[in-house]
Amino acid sequence: MNNITFISTVHKEMGKCNADALCAILEKVSPEIIFLEALENTYSNYEKNIFSSFGVHHRKLEIKAIQKYCHSSPFEYVPVLDNGLSDSFEKKYDLVCENSQFQTMLDDFNSLASEQGFLFLNSAKSIYLQEKMRMFECHLLLDNKLNKAADKDIDAYENSMMQNIYSYCRNNQFDKAVFLCGVAHRHSIIEKIESFNSKEKIDINWVIYGNQSV
């Protein structure tokens, strides 16, 4: 059976959320396949070469952790993004970050991530705080067309990752894999896992890191 552990991450190192800590989690799970919220060119051949030749680590937390993990175990790296975040999302994010109350909420979240690490990112509390920020965004933007467009784009962004994972699983057999994805997507991805499991005719056992199988 294909077993996939879903692990929420951040993309930049901060305190206990660092590449060594994520590598330690990977070593415990021991995946043969690593699905990552990344584009094909996020980890370029040039970057792979300078790492293999000179040990230069990538700036993205997850890829740096993967580079460290490769010293202990062989695996296949599978980026699952078709496209990056849309202009509407970037504009929405820039707009809400101008609000001092939202910025305080974001800073508080990042402080908890820095202090508590991946246990916090993969907890019910992180979902609650992320949802609280989403609700505040909606309150700020009300019925703004930009908000609706950004939400639609994020839904498509997440669906494409799930579709690419399921497409891979249709054509490949493995024992253990992980899916590393930014914490802002945690609640939505967990819901999509349940939805995809109910409609896709593929036997996948999902394990939510910090939670139970679904």
N, C-alpha and C positions, 0 to 999 in steps of 0.2 A: 504493500500500500504506500502511496505517496503521502508522506507526513510533512507538513509545512508549519513551522513556528513563526508567528507574526510578532515582530519586535518593533516597538516604537522608538524612534531616535530623534536626535537633532543633527543638523548638518555641520555645525561648528563646535569645536571643543569648548567646554565651559566646566571648570571644576571637576566633579566626579563623573560628569558626562564626557568621557574622553576615549580615545582610541584603544588604550590598554584595557579599560573596563569593558568596552564592547567586544574586544578580542577575547577576553576571558569568558564572556557569555557564549561566543561562537565556539570556543574550545569545549565548553560543557555540552552544547547541543550537537557539535560535530557534524555540520551539514556537508553534504556532497554538492549541493546547489545553493547559490546565494542570489536570490532575486533582490534587486535594489531599485528604489525610486530614483532612477537616473536615466539620462539619455545615452545613446550609444557613444556619443563623443565626449561624455563627461569624464571618462577615463580613456584618454586617447592612447594610441600606440606609442607615441613619443613619451607620454608619462609612464607607460608600462616599461619602456626601455630604460629611462633614467632611474626608475626604481630598481629594476633588475641589475643594472650596471653599476649604479652609484648609491643605491639605497635611499634615494630622495623620496620622501613620503608625499602623498597627495594632500591638498589643503582640506578636502572634504572629510569629515570625521569618519563616515562609514567606509570610505575607500581606504583611508589610512588603517582602519581596523582590519579590513580585508587583507591589506598588504602584510600586516603583522601575522594574521592567521595563516597565510600561505606558508610560513616557515614551519608550521606544525602539521598541516593537513592539506592534501590536494582537494580541489573543488572546481566547480564551473561557475563562473560569474555571469549573471544574466541581467542586464539592465532592462527595465520593463516600461520605460516611458517612450511614447511615440513623439510627443511634443512637450515643450516646456510650459510654464505657467503663462497664461494669456495676458495681454495688455490690460484688459479690464480688471483682472485680479491685482496686477501691480498698481494700477491707479487707485483701486479701492484700498489696498494696503497702505499706500502713501497717504491717502486721505484720512483714514482712521488713526494713523500714527501721529497725526498733527494734534490729536486730542490728548491732553495731559492725563486725563483719567484712564484712558485706554493704555497709554504708555506706562503708567504706573502698574496696571494689571499685568502687562507683558513683562515688565521688569521683575515683578514679584514672582511670576511663573518661572522666569529664567533663574532667579535666585534659588528657588526650590530645586530646580533641575541641577544647578551647580552644587548645592549642598547635599542632595540625596541621590543623585545619579539616575541610573536606568530603572531602579525600583520605583522611583517617583514617576518617571515618564510612562511606565507601564502599569499604572495604578488607576483605580476608580477616581481618585482625587484629581489626577491630571485631566481626565475626561471631563469632570465637573467644571474645572477651571477653564478649560478650552471652550466648553459649551457656554459658560458665563461670558467669555469674551465674544463669542459669536452673537449672543443675544444683545450684547452692548453695541456691537457693530450694526446690527439691524436697527436698534433704537436710534443710533446716530444717523443712519442713512435713510431710515423710514422706508418709503416705497420707491426709493431711488432706482432708476433704470440700471445704473452702474452696478448696484448691489445684486440685482436679479441676473445681470449678464455674468458677473463674476461667479455667483453661485452655480449657474448653469455650466460654466466652463470648468469649475472645480469638479462637478459631478462627472463630466466627460473625462477629465484628467484621471480621476480615480477609477472610473469604469475601464479605461484603456489599460491601466496597470493590471486590473483583475482579469480582463480578457486575455492579455498576453501571458499571464501566469497559467490560466486554464488551457490556453492553446499549447503552451510548452508541455503541460502535463498530459495532454492528449497524445503526444508524440514521444514521450520519454518516461521511462520508469526509474524511480529512485526510492531510496529509503527515507532519507532526511534532507529537508531544505529549510531555509529561513527566508522570510520576506522582511527586509528592512525598509521602513517608511517613516517619514516625519510625523511627529506626535500630533500635529494639527489635524491629521487625517485619521487618527486612531478610532474615534467613535464611528465615523462614517464607514471606514473599512471593515470594522467588526460587523456592522449591519450588512454590508455588501457580501461579506463571507457567508453569512446566513442565507442571503438571497441567492447567490451563485450556487451554493451547495444544494439548494432546493430545486433549481432548474437545470443545472448542468449534469449530464450523465457521466460524470467522472468521479471515481472514488478517491477523494482527498480527505485526509484527517488533518484539520486545522487545530493548532494549539496556540492559544493566545498567551503570549509570555506575560507572566504576572496574573494569569487567570486560568481558566480551565478549557478543555477541548470543547469545540462547538460542532 
